[in-house]
Structure formats: structure tokens, C-alpha cells
Amino acid sequence: MPVEKYDVAVIGAGSGGLSVAFSAAAAGFKTALIEKANPGGTCVNAGCVPSKSLLVAASRISMIRDSEKLGIKAGVITADFQFIMGRMRGAINKARQNIENFITSEKNIRLYQGEAHFSGPYQLEVSGQRITGEKIFIASGARPMLPPIKGLEGSGYLTNETVLNLNTLPKSIIMIGGGYISMEYAHFFSAMGADVTIIEAGPRLLANEDKDISAAIEAAFKKRMQIYTGAKVTEVAGGNGMKTVQVEGPGWQIKLKAEEIMLAVGRVSNADLLKPELAGIETDKRGYIKTDDYLRTSAERVWALGDAAGRQMFTHAADKGAEVAWHNASNPQAPTKMDWGAVPHAVFTEPEIAGVGLTGEQARSQAEVLVGRAEYSDITMGQLSRAEGFAKAVIEKGSGKILGFHMIGPEASVLIQEAANALAEGLGAASIAEKMHIFPSLSELIPEAIARAK
């Protein structure tokens, strides 16, 4: 088998992998970019782009329905499901085409389309070809986890990938899992008019969020759908256009029926497809590539980033990881660390959720803290807009350093950025509280929460 030699080999053409490949090419390095599916990775093809396209429509419907509290009575709301799904697919195709154009226009990048695996140190096989890379970057991503539920395979189910193929709105849908993917799609289907049920094995929804946030979103969702926590799905059966799901909890058992089932119980690493052990690359107990804070793997001159590393699996984290990994590959004498504690996130439900840093529970286990909570109704714009929700500041006692910030309510994904920037810079809460904020605006909620810390 002939061998093609490259300065840089990148596995995965998702957000992080593309960033590394373009950086390498811009620096004049001969670069191999390997992608087993469509360029753009999860974000473009099955994650951020399609889901947020759908959620924009869902949130607009929620806004219209909620406008009555301001004296605005809207008529009957009908959603053109086929149009909304078609618009989403158009967004995917446009983003994918832009990426493909960028790749083909870069003379230093060669795209290999196929599933790659290591055949030895710094050596890969893909589509019957063998390539080597002096430096290798793994951005191989993750895929939906499929739990071993009796009858599931035969009954059929949706994932965050296959749900995008729907052309008809199901009248009812059961979401198995209570993480952010499940919650966002539950919001979407509910807004479209479907009867939605969420089943979560753990004691609360969005288990990684601050407990107060989890409680608030559960209360909000219970107004629109059925929710079962501490519940395990033991069996699924299909027939006559319906699916029956058997659910058990402590001392109880129930059978639920719906037209569709969607699985969203977590993600599993794609690293197993790479045969990393043949290259001396270690994986953790979950199957993700092991990295240090410099994104180095156990093999010299091999880095891993994005979902492949299994930490903070968000597009913006992958982009930052690409920046860190490329810097460290290019400047081994002056490496920089990936700051995992400063990665903000959002859940685009209704109400919206956002957070950064430690939750209140996490912070209390590590330090003496002050916690401040302000309701949207505590500020003028919140009162005027009848906004519901709150912000929660977690501050280290003594130093005044921001350890975490969490929000639920309108524009949470935008408002959180001020706190995220301060946390990333290691600044104290005073750096926000002392600055002028526009009156009246929702931005006043951030210093208000800080001012209430005790």
C-alpha cells in the first residue's frame, strides 16, 4: 500500500478539526483532513445548526403564546412543520457547502472522505490509502448512545440525527433522557403542538446544572408536558403506528404510548473506530481520548480536541481547543492550557438557560462561598416585560472572585457572557458590579445578583 506523507493530519472535519486544518494550511504545511461523513461535523449536520434553526421557530411560538400577559391576544397559531423542517435542511446544506468550498479552495489541504483508523504510530489508513502525519490532531467527535432496552431496536426510535428526517409532526413523542438535547427537542415538539413526555433515570432534569436551575426548568416544563424522573425504561414495543414504553420507578410501574420515541441519553466516543491503541494513544474508561490540560495525548506529537476529548462538548469549546492545540503544536516551548472551568454554555429551551463555572453545590464543596440570587422581577425591565426567571452568582468569600454564574430566563445565553468573561479573566465580582449597566435593560440582572450575595 503506497504511503502519502503529510506535515499535519487532522481526523475529523467538524468545527475543531477544520480550525486546525485551516491554521496548518495557512502556515504552509501540507495537511490531510479526514472525514468519515459530511464536513462540518455534528454541529453543522446534526447539532447546533439544525437544532437551533428549529428552536428559533419554537421560541417564536412560545413568545406569541406568552404575549397575553402584556395585553396582546394572538389568534390561532399554526406551525408549518414541513416548511420549518425544510428551512432547517436548507441551513444545513448552505453551511455544509460553504465549508466544502473553503476546503477545496485551500491548496495545502487534501480532503480524505472515509473512516480512518491507526495502523501504527503516526500512520493512518483511510479508504484504502495509507497516510502519515508528523503531527496528528484527533477531532473524531462522538455519536448518540444507544441504551440496551428490550425491544428498542425492533420498535424503531429517533436520535438527534434521524429526527431531522421527519416530514410529519408526530402527535405524541416520548423523550428518553433528561439532558440538554432531550430538553431542547422536547421544547420544539411541544411548541409545534405534539404531546410530549420526558423520562429521566436520574433524580432531576439537566443534572449538570445548578439544582435551582434544574428545579425551575422542571416546574416550567410540567406546565406543557409529562415528566417522570427517577424512572427507568425497561421495555419498548411497537405496533399499529404506536410505540408502548414500559417505565418503572421506586414502587411503581406504568405503560406509556406515543407515535414516536426519541433517544437522548448521552453520547459515546468515536475513538473506538480509530484503533488508537495501535498508535500508543490511551483512552479513558468512557472510551474518550485521554488528554492533559494542554490537549496532548499519551503519544508525542498527537493532540485531541472537541468531543473526542470528552469534556465540555460544545462547538465553542472545540473552537477554543483547536486554538490551544495548534498553539501548543507550534510553540512547544511556551504551551498554553485549556481553561475548562471558563467554558460557558446555554440550553435553548423556553425559558432559556445559561451557565459558566461552578454550580452552588460544587463551589460549596471546594471553598467558602457567597451566593446571590436576583429574580428578573427585581429589575425594572424584568418588571415591565413580565419576565420570569432568575440569575445566581457564586462568589468566593474573601477574595470576591466569581466562581460560577447561572441563569434561567429571557436572553440568558446573551446575558451570561459578561459573567463568563469576568470568570475567564479571574476577576472579582466587583469588576462587574462597579461598571455602569444600561437602565432599563435586562443586563442589570447580573450586578443585581452579585449585590445580593450573602
TORVEXKOL-832811 format. One record per residue: x, y, z of N, C-alpha, C in turn. Coordinates in steps of 0.2 Angstrom, whole numbers, plus 5000, padded with zeros to 4 digits. Example, Ala and Ser with C-alpha at 12.3 -4.5 7.8 and 13.67 -1.06 7.14 Angstrom:
TORVEXKOL-832811
506649725039506249785039506649845039;506449895035506849955036506450005039;
//
This chain:
TORVEXKOL-832811
500449945000500050005000500450065000;500450114995500850174995500650215001;501150255003501150305009501150375006;500650415008500750485007500950525013;501450565013501750595019501450665020;501250685026500950755027501350785033;501350845033501650885039501150875045;500450885043499950885048499350835045;499150795050498550755048497950775054;497450785051496850805056496250755055;496050725060495550675059494850705062;494450725057493850755059493750825056;493250835052493150895049492550935052;492550925059492050965062492351035064;492051075068492251135070492951145072;493151105077493851105079494351085074;494251025071494650995066494751045060;494251075058494351125052494751185054;494651205061495051265063495851245063;495951185065496651165065496951155058;496551125054496751115047496851185043;496451235044496551295041497151335043;497251325050497851355053498451325050;498451265050499051225047499251245040;498651245036498751265029498951335028;498751385032498951455032499651465033;499951415038500651415039501051385034;500751355029501151325024501251255024;500951225029501051155030500651105025;500851055023500551005019500050965024;499350975023498950955028498450905025;498350845028497750795027497250805031;496650815029496050825033495550765031;495350725036495050665035494350665039;493850655035493150655037492750595035;492450555040492050495038491350515035;491150575036490450585034490450655030;490050705032490050765029490450815033;490850855029491150915033490750955037;490950975042490551015047490450985053;490550915054490450885060489750885063;489650865069489050865072488650935072;489050985074488751055074488351075068;488651065062488351085056487851035054;487950975054487550915051486950895056;487150895062486650865067486550895074;486850955075486850985081486651055081;487151105082486951175083486551205077;486751195071486451225065485751205065;485551135064484951115063484451125069;484751115075484351115081484151185083;484551235082484451305083483951335078;484051305072483551335067482851315069;482751255071482051235074481851265080;482351285084482151315091482051385090;482251415085482051485083481351495082;481051445078480351445077479951425083;480251375087479851355093479851415098;480351455099480351505104479951565102;479951575095479451625092478751615094;478551545093477851525095477751535103;478251515107478151525114478051605116;478451645112478451715114477751745112;477451715106476751745104476251715109;476351655111475851625116475851665123;476451685125476551715131476451795131;476251815125476151895125475551915128;475051875130474451895133474551925139;475051915143475151945149475352015148;475552035142475652105141475052135137;474452105137473852135134473852115127;474252075124474252065117473951995116;473351985113472951925112473051905104;473451855103473551825097473051775094;472951765088472451725085472751655086;472451605082472651535082473351535079;473751495082474451485080474451425076;474651425070474851365066475551365064;475851305065476551305063476651255056;476951275051477051245045477651195046;477551135049478051095051478551075045;478251065039478651045033479151105031;478851165031479251225030479851235035;479651225041480151235046480751185046;480551115044481051065043481451075037;481051105032481451115025481951175026;481751225030482151285031482751265035;482651215040483251185044483751155039;483451115035483951075030484251115025;483951175023484251225019484851255023;484751265029485351295033485951245034;485751185034486251135034486651135028;486251135022486651125016487051185014;486751245016487151305015487851305019;487751295025488351285029488851235027;488651175025489051125023489351145016;489051175012489351195005489851255006;489751295011490251345012490851315015;490851265019491451235022491751195016;491351155012491751125006492051165002;491751225000492151274996492751304999;492751315006493351335009493951285008;493751215009494251165009494551155002;494051154997494351144990494751204988;494651264991495051324989495651324992;495851284997496451295000496951234997;497451264994497951224990498351174995;498451195001498851155006498451095009;497751095008497351045011497150995006;497150925008496850875004496350835009;495750835006495250805010495150735008;495150685013495050615013494350605015;493950575012493250555014493250485015;493150465021493150395023493350385030;493150325033493350315040494050295041;494450325045495150315046495250275053;495850245053496050215059496850205059;497050205065497850205065498050135063;498650135060498950065058499650065062;499750115065500450115069500550195071;501050205074501250275077501250325071;500850375071500850425066500650405059;500350345059500150315052499450295052;499050315047498350305047498150275040;497650235040497350215034496650235033;496450255027495850285026495650275018;495050245017494850225010495350195006;495750145009496250105005496850145004;496950195007497650235007497950245014;498550245014498950255020499250325020;499250355025499550425026499850425032;500350475033500750485039500750555040;500750575047500750645049501350655054;501750705053502250725058501850745064;501350785063500950805069500250785067;499850755072499150725071498750765076;498150785074497650815078496950765078;496750745083496150705083495550745085;495050755081494450785082493850745079;493850685082493450625079492750635081;492550675086491950685089491650625092;490950625093490550575097489950565093;489550515095488950485092488450475098;487750465096487250455101487350385104;487250395111487250325115486650295114;486650225113486050185112486050135118;485550145122485550105128485250035127;485449985131485149915130484449905132;483949935129483249925131482949875127;482649825130482249775127481749795122;481749775116481349795111481449855107;481949895109482049955106482249955099;482749915097482949905090482349885085;481949845087481349825083480849875083;480749915088480249965088480350025084;480950045083481150105080481250165085;481650205083481750265088482050325084;482050385086482450435083483050455088;483550485085484050515088484150595086;484650625088484750695086484950695079;485150645076485250635069484650625065;484350565066483750545062483150585063;483050625069482450665069482450725064;483050735061483050785056482750765049;482550705049482250675043481550675043;481250695049480450695049480150745044;479650725041479250775037478550785040;478350745044477650755048477750755055;477450805058477450815065477150755069;477450715073477150665077476650695082;476050665083475550695088475850685095;476250635096476550625103477250595102;477650615107478350595107478550585114;478950525115479250515122479950525121;480250575125480950585125481250545131;481750505129482150465134482750495136;482850525141483350565143483150635145;483550665150483350725153483950775152;484450765147484950815146484750865141;485250905139485050965136484850955129;485050895125484750885119484050865119;483850825124483150805125482750865127;482950905131482650965133482451015128;482951025123482851065118482351045113;482450975111481950945107481250945110;481250935116480550925120480250995119;480651055120480351115119480051125112;480451105107480251115100479651075098;479651015100479050975098478350995102;478451015108477951045112477651115109;478151155107477951215103477551205097;477751155093477451135087476751105088;476551085094475951055096475850985097;476450945098476450875100476350875107;476150815109476050795116476750765118;477150795123477750775125477850745132;478250685132478350655139479150655139;479450665145480150665146480250605152;480650565150480850515155481550515157;481750525163482450535165482650485171;483150455170483350405175483550435182;483850485181484150525187483650555191;483850585197483350625201483050685198;483450715193483250785191483450795184;483050835180483250855174483850895174;484250895168484850935167485250935173;485550875175485850855181486550895182;486850925176487450955177487351035178;486751055178486551125180486551135188;486551195190486451215197485751185199;485651155205485051125207484451175206;484551235208483951285207483751295200;484251295195484051295188483651235186;483951175188483551115187482851115189;482751135195482051145198481651185194;481951245192481551295189481351275182;481751235178481551215171481051155172;481151115177480651065178479951095179;479951145183479251175185478951205179;479351235175479151265169478851215164;479251165163479051115158478451075160;478351065166477751025169477151065167;477151125165476551165163476351145156;476851115152476751095145476851025143;477050985148477150915146477250865152;477250805151477350755157478050745158;478250735164478950725166478950675171;479450625170479550575175480250565176;480450585183481150575185481250515189;481850495190481950435194481650375191;481550375184481250325181481650295175;481550225175481950185170481450155165;481750155159481350125153481550055153;481150005154481349935154481149895148;480649925144480549885138480149935133;480249925126479849965121479549915116;478949925114478649885109478249925104;478249905098477949945093477349905089;476849945087476349915083475749965082;475449955076474849995074475050075074;475650085072475850155072475950195079;475950155084476150175091476750135094;477050175099477550135102477350135110;477450085113477250075120477950075124;477950115129478650115133478450095140;478750045143478650025150479150065154;478950095159479350135164479250115171;479750115174479750095181480150145186;479850155192480150195197480150155203;480350185209480350155215479650145217;479450085217478750065219478250075214;478350095208477850105203478050085196;477550075192477650045185477050075181;477250095175476750125171476950105163;476450105159476550105152476250165148;476750195144476550255141476550235133;476150275129476150265122476250335119;476550325113476650385109476850365102;476750415097476950395090477650385089;478050425092478750425091479150415098;479750395098480250395104480850425101;481150465105481750495104482250485109;482850455108483350435112483850495113;483950515119484450575120484750565127;485050505128485350485135486050495135;486350525131487150545131487450525125;488150535125488550525119489050475120;489350445115489850395116490450415111;491050405113491650425109491650385102;491950425097492050395091492750365091;493150375096493850355097493950275095;493450235097493550165096493550145088;493350185084493350175077494050185074;494450225078495150245076495750195078;495550145082496050095084496650135087;496550185092497050225095497650185098;497450125101497950085104498550065100;498450065093498950045088499450105087;499250165090499750215089499950245096;499850205101500050215108499650275111;499050285109498650335112498150305116;498150335123497750305128497050335128;496550295130495850315131495650315138;495150345140494950345147494350285148;494050285154493650225155492950235151;492850295149492250305144492350295137;493050285135493250275128493450345125;493450395128493750465125494450465125;494750505121495450505121495750545127;496250515130496550555136496950615134;496850665137497250725136497450765143;497950795142498150845148497850915147;497950955151497651025150497951065144;498551035141498751065135498551025129;498050985130497750945125498250895121;498750875125499250825122498950755124;499050705120498850645121499450605124;499350545125499950505128500450485123;500350505116500850495111501150565109;501750565109502050635107501850655100;501750725100501550755093500850735091;500450715096499750695094499350735099;498850775097498350815101497650795100;497250805105496550785104496150845106;495550855103495150915105494450905103;493950955106493250945104492950885108;492450855105492150805108492550735109;493050735105493550675105493850675112;493950735115494250735122493750725128;493050725126492550715131492450755136;492650825135492550875140492250935137;491750965141491351025138491251015131;490750975129490650955122490251005119;490551065117490151125114490651145108;490251175103490651195097491151255099;490951305104491451355105492051325109;491951275113492451235117492951205112;492651175106493051145101493451195098;493151255096493551305093494151335097;493951345103494551365108495051305109;494851245109495351195109495751185103;495451205097495851205091496451255092;496251315094496751375095497251355100;497051315106497551295111498051245108;497751195105498151135102498651165097;498351205092498851225087499351275090;499251315094499751355098500251305101;500051255104500551215108500951175103;500651155097501051115092501551165089;501351225088501851275085502351305090;502151305096502551335101502651295107;503051235106503151185112503551215118;503851265117504251295122503851345127;503251365124502851405128502151385127;501951325130501251305129500751335133;500151335131499651365135499051315137;498751325142498251275145497551295142;497151235141496451245140496151265147;495751315147495451335153494751305153;494651245156494051205156493451245160;493751275165493251305170492951365168;493151395162492851455159492451445153;492251385152491851375146491051385148;490751435144490051455146489651405141;489051395143488551355139487851385140;487451365135486751385136486351325133;485651325136485151275134484651315131;484451305125483951345121483251325122;483051315128482351295130481951365131;481351355133480951415135480651395142;480951425147481451485147482151455145;482551505143483251495141483651485147;484151445147484651435152485351445150;485751475155486451485153486851475159;487551455159487951455165488651455163;489051465168489851465167490151445174;490651405174490951395181490651345185;490751355192490551305197489751315198;489451265200488751275202488851295210;488251305213488251325220488551265224;488251205222488451145226489151125225;489451135219490151125218490651165221;490451235221490851285225490851275232;490351255235490251245242490751185245;490851145240491251085242492051095241;492151155238492851175237493051235241;492651285243492851345246492251375250;492351425254491851465257491551515252;490951515251490651555246490051595248;489951645244489351685245488951675239;488251675239487851665234487351715234;487251745228486751795227486251775221;485651795223485151775218484651835217;484551855211484151905209483551885204;482951895205482451875200482451935195;482151915189482051965184481652015186;481151995190480652045193480952095198;481552085199481952135204482252195200;482252195194482452245190481952275185;482052335184481452375180481252345174;481752325169481552295163481252225164;481452195169481052125170480352135172;480252195176479552205178479152225172;479452275168479052295163478852245158;479352195157479152145152478852085155;478752085161478452025165478851965164;479551975164479951915163480051875169;480051815168480151765174480851735173;481051715179481751685180482151715185;482851695185483251725190483951715187;484451755191485151745190485451725197;485951685197486351665203487051675202;487351715207488051725207488351685212;488951645211489351615216489951645216;490151665222490751715223491151685229;491851685228492251655234492251715239;492151695245492151735251492851755252;492951825254493651845255493951875249;494051845244494351865238493851905233;493251885234492751915229492751885222;493151835221493151805214492551775212;492351785206491751745203491951675202;491651625205491751555204491251525199;490651555198490151525194489551575193;489151575188488651615187488151575183;487451575185486951535182486351575181;485951565175485351605174484851555171;484251575172483651545168483151605167;483051615160482551675159482751705152;482351755150482451785143483251805142;483451795136484151815134484651785139;484551735142485151705146485751695143;485751665137486351655133486751715131;486451765131486751835129487051865135;486651865140486751905147487351865150;487451805150487951765153488651785151;488751815145489351825143489851875147;489451925150489851965155490151935160;489751885163490051845169490551795167;490451765161490951725158491651755157;491651815154492251855153492551865159;492251895164492551905171492851845174;492451785173492751725176493351705173;493351705166493951685162494551725164;494451795165495051835167495251835174;494851795178495051785185494851845189;494351885187494151945190493651935196;493651985200493151985206492452005203;491951995208491352025206491252095206;491752135209491752205209491852225202;492252195198492352215191491752225187;491252185189490552195185490152245189;490152235196489652275200489852355199;490452375198490652445198490552475191;490452435186490352465179489552485178;489552535174488852555173488452505168;487852495170487452455165486852495163;486652485157486052525154485452515158;485152575159484452575163483952595158;483352565157483252505160483452445155;483752395157483952345152483952275157;483952225153484052155157484752145159;485252185157485952175159486052195166;485552235169485552255176485452195181;485252135178485152075182485852045185;486352055181486952025183487252065189;487352135189487552165195487052155201;486452155199485952145205486052075208;486152025205486351955208486951965212;487451995210488052005214487952045220;487552095219487452145225487052105231;486752045229486352015234486751955237;487351945235487751895238487851895245;487751835249487751835256487951765258;
//
